[in-house]
């Protein structure tokens, strides 16, 4: 398993990050099995969030680490300050409340990678950075980032941090996939565009992509006449994405792999540090992710897949 380094962490971060939005207290055997398969391929970073499964995701992860005694071997990536029914919650009080609850659920006294699950552009970046730096200084957070923050806000925040002697954002976690989202999957979600890709290349800020494989768009289960997944139709069904799928299938055939492995390699072959959040539910799917992560695509192949060049 390949790794990247994120500022603030002693341990490297595996290029494949295991998602836990299906971890619950009533499927602990599945959780244990899946995480066992994940460790077997060399993974060491697990993604969760304050809101996942009503908090059970973090609880199940905490129990698993406690039982195996492997907390120091694992990078925990969790998120907080998500909006609720009353609106945005990106403020010092919500960050503190969510963070302390997450620490308790996870049975740990620190989070390796902490992300704000959403942004609130109405709140000045300085206020947010001051709140996060308090927790870094206290040792509760090793590194922090933005999930669904635009690159413009990240740049503004890191400019403020540099000017005021504060720790800045060490990573970003938007959606990046070969299939391009026509609209946000959920309110407030951010998918990177060409400008954001160039910004990441320029700054080399690590990107941890959610829905890195476009929620199964490249599995072969979907075609323009298969309309049973309303969210996939709404977000990813477009002529351009069907063309990207066709190209991924063509390149996969040439390389003796699958289209979904090509889609994963697209994310991980970017010209900046990039990781992919994955959600395999069994050993076969895990091994497919492992093999896809070993593929390295050339800049020409990336451009051709993404329809920005005519030929490989």
Buried (B, 14 or more C-beta within 10 A) or exposed (E): BEBBEBEBBEBBBBBBBBBBBBBBBEBBEBBBBBBEBBBEBBBBBBBBBBBBBEBBBBBBBBBBBEEBEEBEEBBBBBBBBBBEEEEBBBBBEBBBBBBEBBBBBBBBEBBBBBBBBBBBEEBEBBEBBBBBBBBBEEEBBBBBBBBBBBBEBBBBBBEBBEEEEBBBBBBBBBBBBBBBBBEBBEEBBBBBBEEBBBBBEEBEBBBBBBBBBBBBBBBEEBEEEEEEBEEBBEBBBBEEBBEBBEBBBBBBEEBEBBBBBBBBBBBBBBEBBBBBBBBBEEBEBBBBBBBBBBBEBEEEBBBBBBBEEEEB
